[in-house]
Amino acid sequence: MKLEETEEEVKRFNRMVTFYKPLTDWWKSLLNDLTEKGAMKSSGIKIDGVSLSKRLTDSPVLVVTSQFGYSAHQEKIMRAQAFQNKDQIQMMAGRKTLEINGNHPVIHNLLTTVKSDKDSVNAKESAETLFQTALIESGYEISDASDLAARIYKLMSKQLGVDPSAVVGEIELPEEEEKEDETEEEKDDEEEVVEESDDKKDDAEEKKEEVKDEKKEEL
């Protein structure tokens, strides 16, 4: 059931649309490049636009299909029937619209970044990652997930304080001396155990001698 909007809500939404226009225009152009000549060229996805959402409350973004396009569930069925025919799969992908949540802090921060620097690498990577994540969350499939995986690995590297561009190579192993030290420690432990057992034996023998002496005295 759709509730009727008040006049104030309509005015506020229209102001939000104007406020976010620099971001929505920039984002649409970025996604067109991504899907037409970038990492998602083979997906067949076409971008209708980027617009402010009235339905989002918690999530930052959402992907919806055009009025006459396939839903996410229909796309899955048609993909299965296409038997991996790339041309047919691209035709089914249809046109998509990215809806953004203007009240979400991530979206507001992205707007601020884009206003100050439209060529920001971080802004571009964040915007593309948000779109790809929204596709999956909305139930659509990404034909090649390697680009999204690479973006996630980069984000994880940054969170862990690792240089994302660091070259993968053989790690340095500790010197063998550490193993020798461990062996020496084990030997010391064994010697202590032997000494303890010897002490116990001596105590037992002393007790036996004491018992013998007591019996002799009694006799």
Backbone bond lengths (Angstrom), bond angles and torsions (degrees), N, CA, C in turn:
res aa  C-N    CA-C-N  psi(-1)  N-CA   C-N-CA  omega(-1)  CA-C   N-CA-C  phi
1 M - - - 1.470 - - 1.521 109.39 -
2 K 1.315 116.87 126.07 1.457 121.82 -177.80 1.523 109.71 -96.69
3 L 1.323 116.41 120.33 1.464 121.18 -179.83 1.521 110.26 -78.74
4 E 1.314 114.82 143.19 1.461 119.74 179.40 1.522 109.92 -72.19
5 E 1.311 117.14 134.81 1.455 121.60 -178.43 1.528 111.03 -80.95
6 T 1.312 114.43 145.09 1.458 119.03 175.70 1.526 109.06 -79.59
7 E 1.311 114.94 166.44 1.467 119.71 -179.92 1.521 111.02 -62.22
8 E 1.328 116.53 -37.96 1.467 121.26 179.41 1.526 111.05 -65.51
9 E 1.341 116.45 -40.10 1.465 120.71 179.30 1.520 111.37 -65.32
10 V 1.322 116.36 -38.95 1.469 120.84 178.30 1.526 110.20 -65.00
11 K 1.328 115.92 -44.07 1.471 120.41 179.60 1.526 111.09 -62.79
12 R 1.336 115.13 -44.10 1.465 119.08 -179.34 1.521 110.72 -63.92
13 F 1.339 117.82 -41.35 1.460 120.98 -179.87 1.529 110.61 -63.56
14 N 1.327 117.12 -42.95 1.467 120.72 179.27 1.529 111.50 -63.23
15 R 1.330 115.79 -36.61 1.469 119.96 176.60 1.528 110.66 -67.30
16 M 1.329 115.37 -38.09 1.472 120.03 178.68 1.530 110.58 -65.02
17 V 1.332 116.51 -39.63 1.463 120.78 178.90 1.517 110.33 -60.10
18 T 1.336 115.86 -45.06 1.472 120.90 178.62 1.520 110.62 -65.44
19 F 1.327 116.07 -41.32 1.465 122.29 -178.03 1.529 111.20 -62.23
20 Y 1.345 115.92 -38.47 1.473 120.70 -176.57 1.531 113.81 -94.30
21 K 1.321 118.14 3.39 1.471 120.72 -178.30 1.536 112.97 -57.15
22 P 1.330 120.17 -41.44 1.483 119.18 177.46 1.532 112.37 -57.52
23 L 1.336 116.29 -35.90 1.468 120.31 -179.43 1.526 111.11 -76.76
24 T 1.329 118.12 -46.03 1.471 120.53 -177.43 1.534 111.42 -63.77
25 D 1.337 117.54 -38.89 1.473 120.57 177.73 1.526 110.83 -66.22
26 W 1.329 115.33 -45.44 1.470 120.79 179.71 1.519 110.50 -63.34
27 W 1.326 117.09 -41.95 1.466 122.17 -176.57 1.524 111.09 -67.92
28 K 1.341 117.42 -39.57 1.461 120.46 178.72 1.531 110.67 -62.46
29 S 1.321 116.34 -45.05 1.466 120.66 178.76 1.531 110.85 -61.60
30 L 1.325 116.36 -40.91 1.467 121.14 179.34 1.524 111.32 -63.54
31 L 1.339 117.17 -43.86 1.464 121.16 -178.68 1.527 111.85 -70.71
32 N 1.317 116.94 -31.66 1.467 119.88 175.26 1.532 110.33 -62.27
33 D 1.331 115.52 -42.80 1.470 119.98 177.64 1.527 110.86 -64.86
34 L 1.343 115.92 -40.21 1.465 121.10 -178.37 1.528 111.74 -64.37
35 T 1.329 117.20 -41.12 1.464 121.20 -174.55 1.535 113.59 -90.17
36 E 1.325 117.00 -20.30 1.467 119.63 -177.70 1.530 113.35 -98.21
37 K 1.333 116.24 -33.20 1.471 118.18 -179.31 1.531 113.24 -141.98
38 G 1.313 116.46 8.38 1.462 120.41 -179.07 1.519 112.93 -105.18
39 A 1.343 115.60 -151.91 1.470 121.90 -174.55 1.527 113.34 -64.74
40 M 1.359 118.05 -20.66 1.461 120.96 -177.99 1.529 112.54 -106.89
41 K 1.313 115.38 23.18 1.470 120.13 -178.30 1.526 112.20 -59.84
42 S 1.328 116.88 -38.08 1.463 121.02 -176.46 1.535 113.27 -78.56
43 S 1.330 117.54 -6.25 1.470 120.80 -176.84 1.521 112.69 -73.94
44 G 1.338 117.32 -25.64 1.456 120.61 -178.00 1.515 113.64 80.96
45 I 1.331 117.20 0.52 1.466 121.49 -179.13 1.526 110.31 -73.39
46 K 1.328 115.35 135.84 1.461 122.07 174.48 1.526 108.51 -117.97
47 I 1.317 115.63 143.54 1.464 120.22 -176.29 1.532 110.87 -98.80
48 D 1.328 115.31 119.16 1.462 119.92 175.39 1.530 110.38 -76.42
49 G 1.332 115.25 -39.47 1.454 118.49 179.97 1.515 111.76 169.90
50 V 1.325 114.81 177.04 1.471 122.81 174.29 1.515 106.13 -122.76
51 S 1.309 116.56 124.47 1.462 119.58 -174.80 1.522 111.73 -136.06
52 L 1.315 115.46 160.92 1.464 121.78 177.69 1.525 109.05 -76.37
53 S 1.316 116.66 135.13 1.462 121.25 -175.24 1.529 112.19 -94.76
54 K 1.325 115.04 146.19 1.467 121.48 173.69 1.524 111.24 -102.80
55 R 1.339 116.60 -8.92 1.463 120.05 -173.83 1.520 113.69 -102.79
56 L 1.336 117.42 -23.18 1.468 120.31 -176.31 1.526 111.78 -75.39
57 T 1.332 115.36 138.09 1.467 120.68 177.18 1.533 111.77 -122.50
58 D 1.342 117.18 -46.71 1.470 121.17 -176.93 1.533 112.83 -107.31
59 S 1.327 117.07 -41.99 1.470 120.53 -177.99 1.524 110.72 -74.77
60 P 1.339 116.58 147.87 1.468 119.31 -179.77 1.526 113.26 -75.93
61 V 1.345 117.23 -31.49 1.472 120.92 -175.71 1.529 111.27 -144.02
62 L 1.332 114.32 163.33 1.459 121.77 178.19 1.526 108.04 -152.73
63 V 1.341 116.59 140.39 1.465 120.88 177.11 1.524 108.68 -106.53
64 V 1.317 116.50 129.71 1.464 121.65 176.86 1.527 108.49 -126.26
65 T 1.314 115.94 154.29 1.455 120.37 179.59 1.522 110.36 -91.88
66 S 1.329 117.01 164.63 1.464 121.19 179.33 1.530 109.67 -68.21
67 Q 1.297 116.40 166.87 1.460 121.93 -175.01 1.529 112.71 -56.17
68 F 1.326 117.45 -37.13 1.460 121.19 -176.31 1.535 112.43 -105.18
69 G 1.326 116.09 10.90 1.457 119.92 -179.54 1.516 112.37 -89.45
70 Y 1.335 115.81 173.63 1.455 121.34 178.47 1.527 110.62 -77.82
71 S 1.330 116.32 144.60 1.458 120.48 171.66 1.520 108.20 -75.49
72 A 1.329 116.94 171.35 1.468 120.69 -179.88 1.529 110.85 -60.19
73 H 1.324 116.91 -41.44 1.467 121.02 -179.62 1.526 110.82 -66.70
74 Q 1.339 117.46 -42.41 1.460 121.17 178.86 1.531 111.16 -63.70
75 E 1.333 115.89 -38.88 1.469 119.89 178.97 1.524 110.93 -61.24
76 K 1.341 116.62 -41.91 1.468 120.43 -179.72 1.523 110.89 -61.68
77 I 1.340 116.16 -42.27 1.469 120.36 -180.00 1.529 110.23 -65.51
78 M 1.326 116.56 -45.47 1.460 120.60 -178.72 1.521 111.98 -66.79
79 R 1.338 116.61 -35.83 1.468 120.08 177.47 1.529 110.35 -63.16
80 A 1.332 116.20 -39.85 1.462 121.00 -179.71 1.527 110.67 -65.88
81 Q 1.326 116.63 -33.68 1.465 121.03 -179.22 1.523 112.44 -82.25
82 A 1.338 116.63 -15.72 1.468 120.66 -177.58 1.519 112.98 -78.24
83 F 1.350 116.60 -11.79 1.465 122.22 178.45 1.538 112.01 51.52
84 Q 1.343 114.26 48.20 1.458 121.59 174.10 1.531 113.95 64.32
85 N 1.325 117.63 21.79 1.457 121.22 174.52 1.521 108.71 -77.40
86 K 1.340 117.57 107.43 1.463 122.41 -172.77 1.524 112.71 -60.35
87 D 1.338 116.98 -38.19 1.462 120.08 -178.91 1.521 111.21 -64.64
88 Q 1.324 116.29 -42.11 1.459 120.18 178.91 1.527 111.12 -67.44
89 I 1.343 116.43 -40.82 1.463 121.16 -179.72 1.523 110.60 -62.12
90 Q 1.333 116.72 -41.17 1.464 120.66 179.11 1.527 111.32 -64.83
91 M 1.334 116.41 -37.34 1.461 120.12 178.48 1.523 111.26 -66.15
92 M 1.339 116.09 -33.45 1.468 120.35 -177.78 1.519 113.01 -76.44
93 A 1.323 116.38 -25.12 1.471 119.77 -174.11 1.523 111.49 -57.35
94 G 1.336 116.36 -36.42 1.459 119.59 174.12 1.520 113.95 68.83
95 R 1.315 113.65 -176.37 1.466 120.61 -177.87 1.527 109.15 -95.11
96 K 1.323 114.89 139.49 1.464 121.08 -176.96 1.529 110.91 -121.47
97 T 1.312 114.63 149.55 1.460 121.44 173.60 1.525 108.69 -119.16
98 L 1.307 115.95 132.33 1.468 120.70 176.43 1.523 108.23 -95.68
99 E 1.320 116.33 119.39 1.466 121.30 175.95 1.526 108.67 -99.12
100 I 1.319 116.11 136.28 1.469 119.91 -178.22 1.530 110.46 -117.08
101 N 1.311 114.59 149.29 1.470 121.87 179.46 1.528 108.68 -94.40
102 G 1.325 116.81 103.57 1.462 121.23 -176.45 1.515 114.67 -64.50
103 N 1.326 117.47 -17.56 1.471 120.78 -179.82 1.530 112.50 -92.50
104 H 1.327 116.24 -4.92 1.468 118.87 -178.36 1.534 109.48 -79.91
105 P 1.352 117.74 134.61 1.475 120.89 -178.74 1.523 114.27 -59.79
106 V 1.342 117.89 -32.50 1.468 120.65 178.78 1.525 110.49 -64.80
107 I 1.318 116.47 -43.04 1.466 121.35 -179.46 1.524 110.77 -68.02
108 H 1.330 116.55 -41.65 1.463 120.06 178.78 1.525 111.22 -64.14
109 N 1.323 116.26 -40.02 1.465 121.03 178.40 1.527 110.84 -65.88
110 L 1.330 116.43 -37.72 1.460 121.14 178.41 1.525 110.56 -64.85
111 L 1.318 116.69 -39.82 1.471 120.79 176.99 1.525 110.56 -61.01
112 T 1.320 116.62 -45.85 1.462 121.37 179.58 1.520 111.46 -60.10
113 T 1.335 116.02 -42.03 1.473 120.99 179.90 1.524 111.21 -65.15
114 V 1.333 115.92 -45.05 1.472 120.69 -177.49 1.527 111.13 -65.95
115 K 1.323 116.33 -36.55 1.465 119.96 178.84 1.529 111.54 -63.55
116 S 1.333 115.54 -36.02 1.462 119.50 -178.26 1.530 112.59 -85.89
117 D 1.355 116.67 -29.06 1.471 120.06 -178.19 1.534 109.62 -156.48
118 K 1.334 115.67 99.73 1.465 120.24 -179.01 1.525 113.12 -68.75
119 D 1.316 116.47 -20.14 1.461 120.98 -178.54 1.524 112.83 -96.82
120 S 1.325 117.16 11.65 1.464 120.88 -179.52 1.532 111.03 -58.23
121 V 1.328 116.16 123.17 1.472 121.23 179.84 1.525 110.24 -64.40
122 N 1.330 116.63 -41.38 1.466 120.40 -179.68 1.525 111.21 -63.32
123 A 1.345 116.17 -40.11 1.462 120.17 179.10 1.522 110.80 -64.26
124 K 1.327 116.98 -43.73 1.464 121.19 -179.72 1.535 111.19 -63.67
125 E 1.322 116.31 -46.20 1.467 120.02 -179.05 1.534 110.65 -64.76
126 S 1.327 116.45 -39.92 1.471 120.63 179.52 1.521 110.90 -65.31
127 A 1.342 116.55 -43.42 1.464 120.93 -178.82 1.526 111.54 -65.10
128 E 1.320 116.95 -41.71 1.469 120.71 179.60 1.528 111.10 -69.00
129 T 1.339 116.60 -39.29 1.466 120.56 178.52 1.523 111.04 -65.87
130 L 1.322 116.65 -39.68 1.469 120.93 177.74 1.524 110.75 -61.44
131 F 1.321 116.48 -41.93 1.466 120.66 179.59 1.525 111.07 -64.29
132 Q 1.333 117.28 -47.26 1.462 120.94 -179.13 1.529 111.34 -64.60
133 T 1.326 116.21 -39.00 1.469 120.36 177.93 1.520 110.69 -66.05
134 A 1.338 116.32 -39.88 1.461 120.93 179.20 1.525 111.48 -64.71
135 L 1.331 116.87 -35.93 1.464 120.52 176.47 1.528 110.54 -57.88
136 I 1.338 115.66 -48.05 1.470 120.83 -178.99 1.527 110.48 -66.31
137 E 1.339 116.46 -44.56 1.464 120.84 -178.71 1.527 111.03 -63.50
138 S 1.324 116.91 -32.34 1.467 121.10 -179.24 1.525 112.20 -82.62
139 G 1.339 116.60 -2.22 1.458 120.46 175.20 1.509 115.31 99.46
140 Y 1.342 117.60 1.49 1.465 120.47 179.55 1.527 109.93 -86.62
141 E 1.328 115.32 160.07 1.462 120.89 -178.87 1.520 110.47 -104.44
142 I 1.329 114.93 144.83 1.460 120.62 174.29 1.522 107.22 -102.43
143 S 1.334 116.73 120.45 1.467 120.43 -175.45 1.525 112.25 -60.37
144 D 1.329 116.59 -35.74 1.461 120.92 178.83 1.527 108.26 -131.17
145 A 1.325 115.39 105.55 1.472 120.14 -175.04 1.525 112.95 -86.67
146 S 1.337 117.62 0.26 1.466 120.23 -175.60 1.527 112.28 -63.53
147 D 1.335 117.32 -35.86 1.464 120.46 179.64 1.519 110.92 -65.63
148 L 1.333 116.49 -44.82 1.469 120.66 178.18 1.523 110.45 -64.19
149 A 1.329 116.89 -41.73 1.468 120.66 179.08 1.526 110.87 -60.11
150 A 1.333 116.49 -42.14 1.468 120.82 179.70 1.533 110.50 -62.93
151 R 1.333 116.18 -38.96 1.476 120.13 179.01 1.529 110.70 -64.91
152 I 1.337 116.12 -41.34 1.468 120.44 -179.78 1.522 110.60 -65.44
153 Y 1.335 116.96 -40.34 1.464 120.55 178.21 1.531 110.59 -61.79
154 K 1.332 116.23 -38.93 1.468 120.33 178.48 1.522 110.93 -63.91
155 L 1.344 116.02 -43.75 1.466 120.18 179.40 1.523 110.95 -62.87
156 M 1.332 116.53 -41.36 1.462 120.85 178.64 1.531 110.92 -63.84
157 S 1.329 116.12 -39.72 1.464 120.28 178.84 1.521 110.76 -61.29
158 K 1.338 116.22 -44.46 1.469 121.04 179.80 1.525 111.11 -63.11
159 Q 1.343 116.27 -41.20 1.464 120.23 179.95 1.528 111.70 -64.72
160 L 1.325 115.93 -32.94 1.468 120.51 -179.13 1.527 112.54 -89.20
161 G 1.340 115.89 1.26 1.462 119.70 179.61 1.511 113.70 76.09
162 V 1.343 116.67 23.28 1.464 121.53 179.27 1.523 108.90 -102.40
163 D 1.319 116.46 140.21 1.458 120.67 178.13 1.537 109.14 -66.70
164 P 1.362 118.43 116.93 1.470 121.11 -178.30 1.527 113.60 -59.90
165 S 1.334 116.36 -24.57 1.463 119.94 -178.68 1.529 112.60 -94.01
166 A 1.329 116.58 5.94 1.471 120.19 -179.54 1.530 110.75 -62.43
167 V 1.328 115.63 137.70 1.466 121.41 -178.16 1.529 109.99 -78.16
168 V 1.331 115.49 137.60 1.466 120.31 177.90 1.529 108.65 -78.79
169 G 1.309 117.00 124.46 1.464 121.66 -179.87 1.511 110.53 -148.33
170 E 1.306 115.82 177.86 1.461 120.30 179.92 1.524 110.13 -68.92
171 I 1.316 116.13 133.69 1.458 120.20 179.04 1.522 110.29 -80.83
172 E 1.323 116.04 157.82 1.465 120.59 178.89 1.525 109.18 -85.39
173 L 1.315 115.71 126.03 1.459 120.77 178.60 1.529 109.70 -90.13
174 P 1.323 118.10 151.75 1.472 120.72 178.28 1.520 111.75 -65.08
175 E 1.327 116.09 157.53 1.462 121.75 -179.35 1.526 110.81 -63.53
176 E 1.335 115.75 155.52 1.463 121.44 179.44 1.519 112.48 -67.00
177 E 1.336 117.88 -17.31 1.470 121.57 -178.24 1.514 111.19 -56.95
178 E 1.310 116.14 -31.05 1.460 119.42 -178.68 1.520 110.73 -61.91
179 K 1.333 116.46 -37.28 1.457 119.48 178.11 1.524 110.87 -66.58
180 E 1.355 115.85 -39.03 1.468 119.78 179.13 1.520 110.22 -64.10
181 D 1.333 115.81 -40.47 1.468 119.81 177.83 1.517 110.63 -61.11
182 E 1.354 115.61 -41.01 1.458 119.06 179.57 1.525 110.37 -63.77
183 T 1.357 117.07 -39.00 1.470 121.48 -180.00 1.521 110.63 -64.39
184 E 1.331 116.27 -41.49 1.461 120.44 178.67 1.525 111.11 -63.67
185 E 1.320 115.61 -40.55 1.465 119.46 178.80 1.532 110.34 -63.61
186 E 1.342 115.78 -41.15 1.456 119.18 178.45 1.523 111.02 -62.80
187 K 1.344 116.32 -40.39 1.467 120.38 178.33 1.525 110.89 -61.99
188 D 1.343 115.70 -44.58 1.466 120.20 178.62 1.516 110.55 -59.21
189 D 1.348 115.94 -41.45 1.468 119.50 179.72 1.519 110.57 -64.03
190 E 1.348 116.65 -40.37 1.462 120.45 179.65 1.531 110.91 -64.77
191 E 1.350 115.89 -40.67 1.464 119.58 179.63 1.522 110.41 -64.25
192 E 1.343 116.65 -38.89 1.466 119.65 178.45 1.519 110.96 -63.66
193 V 1.336 116.42 -39.69 1.470 120.34 179.04 1.527 110.18 -64.48
194 V 1.356 116.50 -42.12 1.472 120.92 179.18 1.526 110.27 -62.62
195 E 1.337 116.65 -43.63 1.465 120.53 179.93 1.523 110.98 -62.46
196 E 1.337 115.11 -41.15 1.463 118.74 179.14 1.527 111.13 -62.65
197 S 1.339 116.50 -42.01 1.474 120.00 -179.60 1.530 110.35 -66.79
198 D 1.347 116.94 -37.39 1.472 120.37 178.14 1.525 110.31 -64.44
199 D 1.330 116.08 -41.52 1.469 119.86 178.88 1.518 110.95 -62.12
200 K 1.333 115.32 -38.68 1.464 118.92 179.59 1.528 110.58 -66.18
201 K 1.331 115.45 -40.30 1.470 119.31 178.17 1.527 110.84 -61.75
202 D 1.345 116.65 -43.88 1.471 120.72 179.72 1.516 110.52 -61.43
203 D 1.322 116.68 -42.10 1.469 120.71 178.94 1.518 110.71 -62.23
204 A 1.333 116.31 -41.18 1.463 120.30 -179.14 1.526 110.58 -65.37
205 E 1.319 117.42 -41.11 1.464 121.19 179.65 1.524 110.79 -65.99
206 E 1.325 117.10 -40.39 1.469 120.75 178.11 1.524 111.01 -60.96
207 K 1.334 115.17 -40.74 1.462 119.30 179.49 1.530 110.70 -64.46
208 K 1.347 115.27 -40.23 1.464 119.47 178.46 1.526 110.78 -61.21
209 E 1.338 116.87 -43.66 1.463 121.68 179.46 1.525 110.55 -62.70
210 E 1.318 115.69 -40.25 1.471 119.50 179.68 1.521 110.43 -63.83
211 V 1.334 115.61 -41.53 1.470 119.41 179.73 1.519 110.34 -63.81
212 K 1.333 118.15 -41.92 1.465 122.39 178.74 1.523 110.95 -61.00
213 D 1.362 115.82 -45.23 1.460 120.07 -179.61 1.521 110.60 -62.29
214 E 1.316 118.06 -39.47 1.465 121.49 179.87 1.528 110.63 -63.74
215 K 1.363 115.86 -40.99 1.473 118.99 179.45 1.506 111.99 -65.02
216 K 1.363 116.06 -39.09 1.486 120.15 178.29 1.505 111.23 -62.30
217 E 1.338 115.14 -41.97 1.470 119.19 -179.80 1.518 110.02 -64.06
218 E 1.317 117.85 -37.14 1.462 121.07 -179.50 1.530 109.76 -66.22
219 L 1.315 117.62 -36.96 1.453 120.76 179.51 1.525 109.88 -72.07
